[in-house]
Structures are given as structure tokens and as C-alpha cells.
Amino acid sequence: MKRITRAMGAAVAGLALVGAVHGTARAAVPEAAASVPGCVVAKPVHLVTVTVRITNNCSTTQQVNVQYSKGGVRFVPDECHTVAPGRTVSTGEPSWVADRYVGLIPC
């Protein structure tokens, strides 16, 4: 019984640590965020992670960030993606961090 209790305590502590570490990487999301050009498109895929493929169909390099939500609370990871013309980049968040892709915002 002591082993189970210790294992459960370690698991809870580990989850708290993951949440604390990831919480520092989130940025506040302004209500009226600017938009990215229509030639930059994103295709989300929801599996174990919420993966987003960002394609730049513009003639210029674009800098975008992905907005996600978890439990209805929107957040933006602290990561700006520079996408050259005609290129695609992929990014994602694990399902315990994000449950939905919301959109792209400039960074």
C-alpha cells in the first residue's frame, strides 16, 4: 500500500512540475489580435497532439504564431515561426496542454 501511495504522490508531483514549466511558456492573448495575411494557411490535425501545418503562399516571408485553447482558455506558446515563401512548417502542443487549434496571429 505504501508503494502505491508513493507512486501516486510522485505522479501528481510530476504533473504539477510539467504544468509549472509549461505555464511559463504561455503568452497572454490580446482580445483584438491583428490577423495574418490570407495567403498564410494552417491545417490542424488532432491526434495525441494538436499539430498545425503552416503554409506560406505569400511572396514574402511571414512570421506567425499559433493560438490554441485548453478548456476554452486561449493561449499562445512563446514561439514565433518564420515561414519563407512557398514553405511549410509544423508545430504542435500535446493534448494535455491544448485541446483545440484557434488560429494564426502575427508575432
Protein Blocks (a to p, Z undefined) as FASTA:
>chain_A
ZZmmmmmmmmmmmmmmmmmmmmmmpccddfblcdddfkbccdddddfbccdddddfbfbd
cdddddddeehiacdddbdddddehiacdddddfklpgcdfbdcdZZ
